[in-house]
Amino acid sequence: MEAVSRGDRWTDERLDDLNVKVDDLGRRMDAGFAHVDRRFEQVEQRVAHVEQRMDAGFARIDQRFEGMEKRMDSLHRTITTAAIGLSGAFIAGFGGLAALIATQI
């Protein structure tokens, strides 16, 4: 192992300088993390705003679908009623036709 040269010795003064540098680095890192935290807060606010707008849009779409479902149900009732009425008319017509044919024979 090599011996430590005179210039490589850690004197109290050099250790104090290193300590100052480490403290300065810590302060800069804290400031940098604080900046990152502020940016994340801004992003979170934007995301929350977008989520609110999306929720409002989906609520409008849900209302439109509910309206369409009501109209479809109404149309279904109308078609069912018409089909039953026409079926009855056809049955009555064929019954009358059968009676007419029976009386003619």
A tleap script that builds the chain and sets N, CA, C and O, in Angstrom:
source leaprc.protein.ff14SB
mol = sequence {
  NMET GLU ALA VAL SER ARG GLY ASP ARG TRP
  THR ASP GLU ARG LEU ASP ASP LEU ASN VAL
  LYS VAL ASP ASP LEU GLY ARG ARG MET ASP
  ALA GLY PHE ALA HIE VAL ASP ARG ARG PHE
  GLU GLN VAL GLU GLN ARG VAL ALA HIE VAL
  GLU GLN ARG MET ASP ALA GLY PHE ALA ARG
  ILE ASP GLN ARG PHE GLU GLY MET GLU LYS
  ARG MET ASP SER LEU HIE ARG THR ILE THR
  THR ALA ALA ILE GLY LEU SER GLY ALA PHE
  ILE ALA GLY PHE GLY GLY LEU ALA ALA LEU
  ILE ALA THR GLN CILE
}
set mol.1.N position { 0.839 -1.162 0.000 }
set mol.1.CA position { 0.000 0.000 0.000 }
set mol.1.C position { 0.888 1.229 0.000 }
set mol.1.O position { 1.912 1.273 0.681 }
set mol.2.N position { 0.484 2.222 -0.770 }
set mol.2.CA position { 1.287 3.437 -0.853 }
set mol.2.C position { 1.126 4.294 0.384 }
set mol.2.O position { 0.065 4.349 1.006 }
set mol.3.N position { 2.159 4.923 0.699 }
set mol.3.CA position { 2.097 5.855 1.821 }
set mol.3.C position { 1.395 7.125 1.353 }
set mol.3.O position { 1.493 7.504 0.186 }
set mol.4.N position { 0.699 7.767 2.258 }
set mol.4.CA position { -0.014 9.004 1.934 }
set mol.4.C position { 1.004 10.115 1.849 }
set mol.4.O position { 1.804 10.323 2.762 }
set mol.5.N position { 0.960 10.829 0.733 }
set mol.5.CA position { 1.915 11.927 0.595 }
set mol.5.C position { 1.471 13.099 1.453 }
set mol.5.O position { 0.342 13.145 1.940 }
set mol.6.N position { 2.351 14.011 1.620 }
set mol.6.CA position { 2.075 15.159 2.472 }
set mol.6.C position { 0.892 15.972 1.981 }
set mol.6.O position { 0.134 16.498 2.796 }
set mol.7.N position { 0.710 16.090 0.679 }
set mol.7.CA position { -0.379 16.879 0.118 }
set mol.7.C position { -1.722 16.183 0.251 }
set mol.7.O position { -2.758 16.835 0.122 }
set mol.8.N position { -1.739 14.882 0.506 }
set mol.8.CA position { -2.986 14.133 0.598 }
set mol.8.C position { -3.492 14.012 2.036 }
set mol.8.O position { -4.473 13.310 2.281 }
set mol.9.N position { -2.873 14.649 2.945 }
set mol.9.CA position { -3.288 14.544 4.340 }
set mol.9.C position { -4.548 15.357 4.567 }
set mol.9.O position { -4.729 16.431 3.993 }
set mol.10.N position { -5.411 14.825 5.411 }
set mol.10.CA position { -6.662 15.519 5.744 }
set mol.10.C position { -6.445 16.322 7.020 }
set mol.10.O position { -6.518 15.796 8.130 }
set mol.11.N position { -6.190 17.551 6.839 }
set mol.11.CA position { -5.997 18.425 7.999 }
set mol.11.C position { -7.359 18.895 8.478 }
set mol.11.O position { -8.363 18.741 7.783 }
set mol.12.N position { -7.382 19.464 9.660 }
set mol.12.CA position { -8.639 19.995 10.184 }
set mol.12.C position { -9.210 21.054 9.245 }
set mol.12.O position { -10.422 21.137 9.049 }
set mol.13.N position { -8.337 21.845 8.679 }
set mol.13.CA position { -8.797 22.901 7.759 }
set mol.13.C position { -9.429 22.286 6.513 }
set mol.13.O position { -10.467 22.766 6.056 }
set mol.14.N position { -8.839 21.252 5.963 }
set mol.14.CA position { -9.411 20.591 4.778 }
set mol.14.C position { -10.724 19.904 5.122 }
set mol.14.O position { -11.663 19.927 4.326 }
set mol.15.N position { -10.798 19.294 6.299 }
set mol.15.CA position { -12.051 18.664 6.725 }
set mol.15.C position { -13.138 19.712 6.912 }
set mol.15.O position { -14.295 19.468 6.571 }
set mol.16.N position { -12.784 20.879 7.450 }
set mol.16.CA position { -13.763 21.953 7.607 }
set mol.16.C position { -14.259 22.427 6.231 }
set mol.16.O position { -15.450 22.684 6.052 }
set mol.17.N position { -13.351 22.538 5.275 }
set mol.17.CA position { -13.741 22.935 3.909 }
set mol.17.C position { -14.700 21.904 3.306 }
set mol.17.O position { -15.697 22.260 2.679 }
set mol.18.N position { -14.383 20.631 3.505 }
set mol.18.CA position { -15.248 19.570 2.989 }
set mol.18.C position { -16.623 19.633 3.651 }
set mol.18.O position { -17.647 19.451 2.994 }
set mol.19.N position { -16.633 19.890 4.945 }
set mol.19.CA position { -17.882 19.994 5.681 }
set mol.19.C position { -18.737 21.136 5.128 }
set mol.19.O position { -19.950 20.992 4.977 }
set mol.20.N position { -18.097 22.275 4.825 }
set mol.20.CA position { -18.808 23.420 4.248 }
set mol.20.C position { -19.383 23.034 2.879 }
set mol.20.O position { -20.528 23.359 2.565 }
set mol.21.N position { -18.586 22.347 2.081 }
set mol.21.CA position { -19.053 21.934 0.757 }
set mol.21.C position { -20.235 20.965 0.852 }
set mol.21.O position { -21.195 21.068 0.089 }
set mol.22.N position { -20.155 20.036 1.785 }
set mol.22.CA position { -21.249 19.069 1.970 }
set mol.22.C position { -22.506 19.790 2.435 }
set mol.22.O position { -23.603 19.499 1.958 }
set mol.23.N position { -22.351 20.733 3.368 }
set mol.23.CA position { -23.503 21.511 3.835 }
set mol.23.C position { -24.118 22.308 2.682 }
set mol.23.O position { -25.340 22.362 2.544 }
set mol.24.N position { -23.271 22.922 1.860 }
set mol.24.CA position { -23.763 23.687 0.708 }
set mol.24.C position { -24.493 22.774 -0.268 }
set mol.24.O position { -25.546 23.134 -0.794 }
set mol.25.N position { -23.937 21.605 -0.507 }
set mol.25.CA position { -24.593 20.641 -1.391 }
set mol.25.C position { -25.958 20.236 -0.828 }
set mol.25.O position { -26.927 20.107 -1.576 }
set mol.26.N position { -26.029 20.038 0.471 }
set mol.26.CA position { -27.298 19.688 1.116 }
set mol.26.C position { -28.331 20.787 0.930 }
set mol.26.O position { -29.492 20.507 0.631 }
set mol.27.N position { -27.910 22.051 1.108 }
set mol.27.CA position { -28.841 23.176 0.907 }
set mol.27.C position { -29.317 23.251 -0.537 }
set mol.27.O position { -30.497 23.485 -0.795 }
set mol.28.N position { -28.408 23.056 -1.469 }
set mol.28.CA position { -28.802 23.099 -2.894 }
set mol.28.C position { -29.750 21.955 -3.232 }
set mol.28.O position { -30.700 22.127 -3.995 }
set mol.29.N position { -29.482 20.785 -2.655 }
set mol.29.CA position { -30.384 19.649 -2.897 }
set mol.29.C position { -31.763 19.925 -2.307 }
set mol.29.O position { -32.778 19.634 -2.940 }
set mol.30.N position { -31.807 20.482 -1.101 }
set mol.30.CA position { -33.095 20.819 -0.495 }
set mol.30.C position { -33.855 21.811 -1.365 }
set mol.30.O position { -35.061 21.668 -1.570 }
set mol.31.N position { -33.144 22.824 -1.880 }
set mol.31.CA position { -33.789 23.814 -2.750 }
set mol.31.C position { -34.285 23.150 -4.033 }
set mol.31.O position { -35.372 23.461 -4.519 }
set mol.32.N position { -33.490 22.245 -4.572 }
set mol.32.CA position { -33.899 21.543 -5.791 }
set mol.32.C position { -35.114 20.667 -5.552 }
set mol.32.O position { -36.026 20.633 -6.378 }
set mol.33.N position { -35.137 19.957 -4.431 }
set mol.33.CA position { -36.299 19.121 -4.120 }
set mol.33.C position { -37.539 19.978 -3.861 }
set mol.33.O position { -38.652 19.588 -4.214 }
set mol.34.N position { -37.344 21.142 -3.246 }
set mol.34.CA position { -38.483 22.038 -3.024 }
set mol.34.C position { -39.054 22.481 -4.367 }
set mol.34.O position { -40.271 22.562 -4.531 }
set mol.35.N position { -38.180 22.767 -5.325 }
set mol.35.CA position { -38.628 23.141 -6.675 }
set mol.35.C position { -39.398 21.984 -7.325 }
set mol.35.O position { -40.451 22.190 -7.928 }
set mol.36.N position { -38.870 20.791 -7.196 }
set mol.36.CA position { -39.546 19.611 -7.757 }
set mol.36.C position { -40.904 19.410 -7.086 }
set mol.36.O position { -41.889 19.090 -7.751 }
set mol.37.N position { -40.949 19.598 -5.772 }
set mol.37.CA position { -42.225 19.460 -5.055 }
set mol.37.C position { -43.253 20.463 -5.563 }
set mol.37.O position { -44.420 20.117 -5.746 }
set mol.38.N position { -42.820 21.725 -5.796 }
set mol.38.CA position { -43.749 22.735 -6.324 }
set mol.38.C position { -44.255 22.331 -7.698 }
set mol.38.O position { -45.438 22.493 -7.999 }
set mol.39.N position { -43.371 21.808 -8.527 }
set mol.39.CA position { -43.777 21.380 -9.881 }
set mol.39.C position { -44.782 20.233 -9.795 }
set mol.39.O position { -45.759 20.212 -10.544 }
set mol.40.N position { -44.552 19.275 -8.885 }
set mol.40.CA position { -45.497 18.178 -8.715 }
set mol.40.C position { -46.854 18.696 -8.254 }
set mol.40.O position { -47.890 18.207 -8.705 }
set mol.41.N position { -46.857 19.680 -7.362 }
set mol.41.CA position { -48.119 20.260 -6.918 }
set mol.41.C position { -48.861 20.896 -8.093 }
set mol.41.O position { -50.081 20.767 -8.202 }
set mol.42.N position { -48.122 21.587 -8.976 }
set mol.42.CA position { -48.743 22.191 -10.157 }
set mol.42.C position { -49.335 21.113 -11.059 }
set mol.42.O position { -50.451 21.254 -11.558 }
set mol.43.N position { -48.587 20.050 -11.260 }
set mol.43.CA position { -49.074 18.955 -12.103 }
set mol.43.C position { -50.306 18.317 -11.471 }
set mol.43.O position { -51.271 18.017 -12.174 }
set mol.44.N position { -50.289 18.107 -10.170 }
set mol.44.CA position { -51.439 17.521 -9.478 }
set mol.44.C position { -52.670 18.406 -9.621 }
set mol.44.O position { -53.779 17.903 -9.801 }
set mol.45.N position { -52.482 19.727 -9.542 }
set mol.45.CA position { -53.607 20.645 -9.717 }
set mol.45.C position { -54.165 20.551 -11.133 }
set mol.45.O position { -55.380 20.539 -11.326 }
set mol.46.N position { -53.285 20.486 -12.113 }
set mol.46.CA position { -53.745 20.365 -13.501 }
set mol.46.C position { -54.498 19.060 -13.719 }
set mol.46.O position { -55.536 19.040 -14.380 }
set mol.47.N position { -53.975 17.975 -13.165 }
set mol.47.CA position { -54.630 16.671 -13.307 }
set mol.47.C position { -56.003 16.708 -12.636 }
set mol.47.O position { -56.974 16.179 -13.177 }
set mol.48.N position { -56.085 17.329 -11.467 }
set mol.48.CA position { -57.370 17.429 -10.769 }
set mol.48.C position { -58.362 18.225 -11.613 }
set mol.48.O position { -59.541 17.877 -11.683 }
set mol.49.N position { -57.885 19.289 -12.252 }
set mol.49.CA position { -58.760 20.100 -13.114 }
set mol.49.C position { -59.245 19.276 -14.308 }
set mol.49.O position { -60.422 19.330 -14.665 }
set mol.50.N position { -58.358 18.533 -14.909 }
set mol.50.CA position { -58.738 17.684 -16.046 }
set mol.50.C position { -59.728 16.619 -15.598 }
set mol.50.O position { -60.686 16.328 -16.314 }
set mol.51.N position { -59.513 16.034 -14.428 }
set mol.51.CA position { -60.440 15.026 -13.911 }
set mol.51.C position { -61.829 15.621 -13.695 }
set mol.51.O position { -62.834 14.975 -13.991 }
set mol.52.N position { -61.891 16.849 -13.181 }
set mol.52.CA position { -63.183 17.502 -12.979 }
set mol.52.C position { -63.898 17.706 -14.312 }
set mol.52.O position { -65.098 17.460 -14.426 }
set mol.53.N position { -63.154 18.155 -15.311 }
set mol.53.CA position { -63.755 18.377 -16.631 }
set mol.53.C position { -64.225 17.060 -17.237 }
set mol.53.O position { -65.290 16.999 -17.851 }
set mol.54.N position { -63.431 16.006 -17.064 }
set mol.54.CA position { -63.821 14.696 -17.592 }
set mol.54.C position { -65.076 14.182 -16.883 }
set mol.54.O position { -65.983 13.654 -17.526 }
set mol.55.N position { -65.127 14.339 -15.551 }
set mol.55.CA position { -66.303 13.895 -14.805 }
set mol.55.C position { -67.550 14.630 -15.274 }
set mol.55.O position { -68.612 14.025 -15.422 }
set mol.56.N position { -67.426 15.930 -15.507 }
set mol.56.CA position { -68.572 16.712 -15.995 }
set mol.56.C position { -68.990 16.231 -17.385 }
set mol.56.O position { -70.181 16.121 -17.673 }
set mol.57.N position { -68.020 15.948 -18.235 }
set mol.57.CA position { -68.334 15.444 -19.576 }
set mol.57.C position { -69.012 14.089 -19.532 }
set mol.57.O position { -69.973 13.851 -20.264 }
set mol.58.N position { -68.526 13.206 -18.687 }
set mol.58.CA position { -69.152 11.885 -18.561 }
set mol.58.C position { -70.560 11.995 -17.980 }
set mol.58.O position { -71.447 11.227 -18.353 }
set mol.59.N position { -70.769 12.947 -17.071 }
set mol.59.CA position { -72.112 13.142 -16.510 }
set mol.59.C position { -73.078 13.568 -17.611 }
set mol.59.O position { -74.215 13.100 -17.656 }
set mol.60.N position { -72.625 14.459 -18.502 }
set mol.60.CA position { -73.484 14.878 -19.630 }
set mol.60.C position { -73.776 13.702 -20.552 }
set mol.60.O position { -74.902 13.548 -21.022 }
set mol.61.N position { -72.785 12.886 -20.809 }
set mol.61.CA position { -72.991 11.714 -21.667 }
set mol.61.C position { -73.965 10.746 -21.007 }
set mol.61.O position { -74.834 10.187 -21.676 }
set mol.62.N position { -73.826 10.543 -19.697 }
set mol.62.CA position { -74.755 9.669 -18.976 }
set mol.62.C position { -76.191 10.169 -19.094 }
set mol.62.O position { -77.112 9.375 -19.285 }
set mol.63.N position { -76.385 11.486 -18.981 }
set mol.63.CA position { -77.726 12.053 -19.113 }
set mol.63.C position { -78.282 11.807 -20.511 }
set mol.63.O position { -79.457 11.474 -20.668 }
set mol.64.N position { -77.442 11.970 -21.515 }
set mol.64.CA position { -77.909 11.735 -22.885 }
set mol.64.C position { -78.293 10.275 -23.089 }
set mol.64.O position { -79.298 9.990 -23.740 }
set mol.65.N position { -77.515 9.353 -22.548 }
set mol.65.CA position { -77.848 7.933 -22.679 }
set mol.65.C position { -79.151 7.605 -21.951 }
set mol.65.O position { -79.958 6.815 -22.439 }
set mol.66.N position { -79.354 8.218 -20.774 }
set mol.66.CA position { -80.607 7.989 -20.060 }
set mol.66.C position { -81.793 8.462 -20.893 }
set mol.66.O position { -82.822 7.789 -20.942 }
set mol.67.N position { -81.657 9.614 -21.548 }
set mol.67.CA position { -82.713 10.116 -22.422 }
set mol.67.C position { -82.960 9.180 -23.594 }
set mol.67.O position { -84.103 8.934 -23.977 }
set mol.68.N position { -81.874 8.659 -24.159 }
set mol.68.CA position { -82.022 7.718 -25.278 }
set mol.68.C position { -82.700 6.431 -24.815 }
set mol.68.O position { -83.529 5.876 -25.536 }
set mol.69.N position { -82.356 5.956 -23.629 }
set mol.69.CA position { -82.984 4.738 -23.102 }
set mol.69.C position { -84.490 4.948 -22.921 }
set mol.69.O position { -85.285 4.062 -23.234 }
set mol.70.N position { -84.875 6.116 -22.417 }
set mol.70.CA position { -86.303 6.401 -22.231 }
set mol.70.C position { -87.021 6.413 -23.578 }
set mol.70.O position { -88.116 5.866 -23.705 }
set mol.71.N position { -86.408 7.035 -24.579 }
set mol.71.CA position { -87.037 7.069 -25.907 }
set mol.71.C position { -87.117 5.675 -26.509 }
set mol.71.O position { -88.112 5.334 -27.148 }
set mol.72.N position { -86.079 4.865 -26.312 }
set mol.72.CA position { -86.099 3.494 -26.829 }
set mol.72.C position { -87.195 2.674 -26.144 }
set mol.72.O position { -87.891 1.896 -26.796 }
set mol.73.N position { -87.345 2.849 -24.833 }
set mol.73.CA position { -88.415 2.141 -24.111 }
set mol.73.C position { -89.785 2.559 -24.638 }
set mol.73.O position { -90.665 1.719 -24.828 }
set mol.74.N position { -89.963 3.849 -24.873 }
set mol.74.CA position { -91.232 4.342 -25.402 }
set mol.74.C position { -91.493 3.778 -26.796 }
set mol.74.O position { -92.614 3.373 -27.104 }
set mol.75.N position { -90.465 3.753 -27.632 }
set mol.75.CA position { -90.604 3.193 -28.979 }
set mol.75.C position { -90.942 1.710 -28.907 }
set mol.75.O position { -91.766 1.227 -29.684 }
set mol.76.N position { -90.324 0.987 -27.992 }
set mol.76.CA position { -90.596 -0.438 -27.820 }
set mol.76.C position { -92.055 -0.672 -27.434 }
set mol.76.O position { -92.710 -1.569 -27.966 }
set mol.77.N position { -92.560 0.144 -26.501 }
set mol.77.CA position { -93.975 0.018 -26.110 }
set mol.77.C position { -94.894 0.300 -27.294 }
set mol.77.O position { -95.889 -0.398 -27.489 }
set mol.78.N position { -94.567 1.315 -28.081 }
set mol.78.CA position { -95.393 1.674 -29.238 }
set mol.78.C position { -95.406 0.544 -30.261 }
set mol.78.O position { -96.463 0.185 -30.779 }
set mol.79.N position { -94.236 -0.015 -30.554 }
set mol.79.CA position { -94.153 -1.106 -31.534 }
set mol.79.C position { -94.887 -2.336 -31.019 }
set mol.79.O position { -95.585 -2.998 -31.787 }
set mol.80.N position { -94.747 -2.654 -29.743 }
set mol.80.CA position { -95.438 -3.807 -29.168 }
set mol.80.C position { -96.956 -3.616 -29.239 }
set mol.80.O position { -97.681 -4.536 -29.617 }
set mol.81.N position { -97.431 -2.437 -28.880 }
set mol.81.CA position { -98.873 -2.153 -28.940 }
set mol.81.C position { -99.381 -2.259 -30.371 }
set mol.81.O position { -100.442 -2.835 -30.611 }
set mol.82.N position { -98.637 -1.711 -31.318 }
set mol.82.CA position { -99.053 -1.775 -32.728 }
set mol.82.C position { -99.062 -3.216 -33.224 }
set mol.82.O position { -99.968 -3.609 -33.957 }
set mol.83.N position { -98.076 -3.998 -32.837 }
set mol.83.CA position { -98.008 -5.396 -33.276 }
set mol.83.C position { -99.188 -6.183 -32.715 }
set mol.83.O position { -99.784 -6.999 -33.419 }
set mol.84.N position { -99.521 -5.944 -31.467 }
set mol.84.CA position { -100.667 -6.648 -30.869 }
set mol.84.C position { -101.957 -6.225 -31.564 }
set mol.84.O position { -102.805 -7.068 -31.858 }
set mol.85.N position { -102.112 -4.942 -31.828 }
set mol.85.CA position { -103.317 -4.460 -32.514 }
set mol.85.C position { -103.438 -5.017 -33.917 }
set mol.85.O position { -104.518 -5.443 -34.327 }
set mol.86.N position { -102.334 -5.018 -34.662 }
set mol.86.CA position { -102.370 -5.566 -36.031 }
set mol.86.C position { -102.625 -7.065 -36.016 }
set mol.86.O position { -103.340 -7.584 -36.872 }
set mol.87.N position { -102.041 -7.761 -35.045 }
set mol.87.CA position { -102.283 -9.204 -34.942 }
set mol.87.C position { -103.763 -9.473 -34.686 }
set mol.87.O position { -104.348 -10.375 -35.285 }
set mol.88.N position { -104.352 -8.706 -33.815 }
set mol.88.CA position { -105.770 -8.849 -33.544 }
set mol.88.C position { -106.606 -8.562 -34.778 }
set mol.88.O position { -107.583 -9.261 -35.047 }
set mol.89.N position { -106.228 -7.540 -35.527 }
set mol.89.CA position { -106.964 -7.192 -36.747 }
set mol.89.C position { -106.841 -8.310 -37.774 }
set mol.89.O position { -107.828 -8.661 -38.422 }
set mol.90.N position { -105.660 -8.869 -37.932 }
set mol.90.CA position { -105.483 -9.971 -38.881 }
set mol.90.C position { -106.303 -11.194 -38.462 }
set mol.90.O position { -106.950 -11.835 -39.291 }
set mol.91.N position { -106.268 -11.505 -37.174 }
set mol.91.CA position { -107.035 -12.654 -36.680 }
set mol.91.C position { -108.527 -12.423 -36.912 }
set mol.91.O position { -109.235 -13.322 -37.365 }
set mol.92.N position { -108.994 -11.230 -36.603 }
set mol.92.CA position { -110.415 -10.919 -36.822 }
set mol.92.C position { -110.748 -10.976 -38.316 }
set mol.92.O position { -111.806 -11.476 -38.697 }
set mol.93.N position { -109.862 -10.474 -39.146 }
set mol.93.CA position { -110.081 -10.492 -40.597 }
set mol.93.C position { -110.124 -11.912 -41.135 }
set mol.93.O position { -110.996 -12.262 -41.931 }
set mol.94.N position { -109.180 -12.721 -40.696 }
set mol.94.CA position { -109.176 -14.109 -41.168 }
set mol.94.C position { -110.365 -14.885 -40.598 }
set mol.94.O position { -110.904 -15.771 -41.261 }
set mol.95.N position { -110.768 -14.555 -39.382 }
set mol.95.CA position { -111.950 -15.196 -38.802 }
set mol.95.C position { -113.201 -14.833 -39.585 }
set mol.95.O position { -114.055 -15.678 -39.855 }
set mol.96.N position { -113.290 -13.567 -39.940 }
set mol.96.CA position { -114.429 -13.124 -40.753 }
set mol.96.C position { -114.396 -13.755 -42.126 }
set mol.96.O position { -115.439 -14.143 -42.652 }
set mol.97.N position { -113.226 -13.864 -42.711 }
set mol.97.CA position { -113.085 -14.496 -44.027 }
set mol.97.C position { -113.461 -15.969 -43.937 }
set mol.97.O position { -114.141 -16.497 -44.816 }
set mol.98.N position { -113.019 -16.623 -42.881 }
set mol.98.CA position { -113.358 -18.032 -42.705 }
set mol.98.C position { -114.867 -18.179 -42.529 }
set mol.98.O position { -115.452 -19.114 -43.076 }
set mol.99.N position { -115.503 -17.301 -41.798 }
set mol.99.CA position { -116.963 -17.369 -41.622 }
set mol.99.C position { -117.676 -17.149 -42.939 }
set mol.99.O position { -118.666 -17.821 -43.227 }
set mol.100.N position { -117.186 -16.214 -43.747 }
set mol.100.CA position { -117.788 -15.948 -45.049 }
set mol.100.C position { -117.666 -17.153 -45.958 }
set mol.100.O position { -118.614 -17.530 -46.647 }
set mol.101.N position { -116.485 -17.751 -45.950 }
set mol.101.CA position { -116.276 -18.946 -46.778 }
set mol.101.C position { -117.165 -20.079 -46.294 }
set mol.101.O position { -117.737 -20.812 -47.102 }
set mol.102.N position { -117.284 -20.227 -44.984 }
set mol.102.CA position { -118.114 -21.301 -44.431 }
set mol.102.C position { -119.596 -21.108 -44.802 }
set mol.102.O position { -120.305 -22.083 -45.050 }
set mol.103.N position { -120.040 -19.897 -44.837 }
set mol.103.CA position { -121.441 -19.664 -45.204 }
set mol.103.C position { -121.694 -19.827 -46.682 }
set mol.103.O position { -122.831 -20.061 -47.094 }
set mol.104.N position { -120.663 -19.709 -47.482 }
set mol.104.CA position { -120.798 -19.834 -48.932 }
set mol.104.C position { -120.704 -21.289 -49.375 }
set mol.104.O position { -121.067 -21.604 -50.509 }
set mol.105.N position { -120.255 -22.129 -48.565 }
set mol.105.CA position { -120.089 -23.523 -48.967 }
set mol.105.C position { -121.342 -24.297 -48.752 }
set mol.105.O position { -121.384 -25.494 -49.036 }
savepdb mol mol.pdb
quit
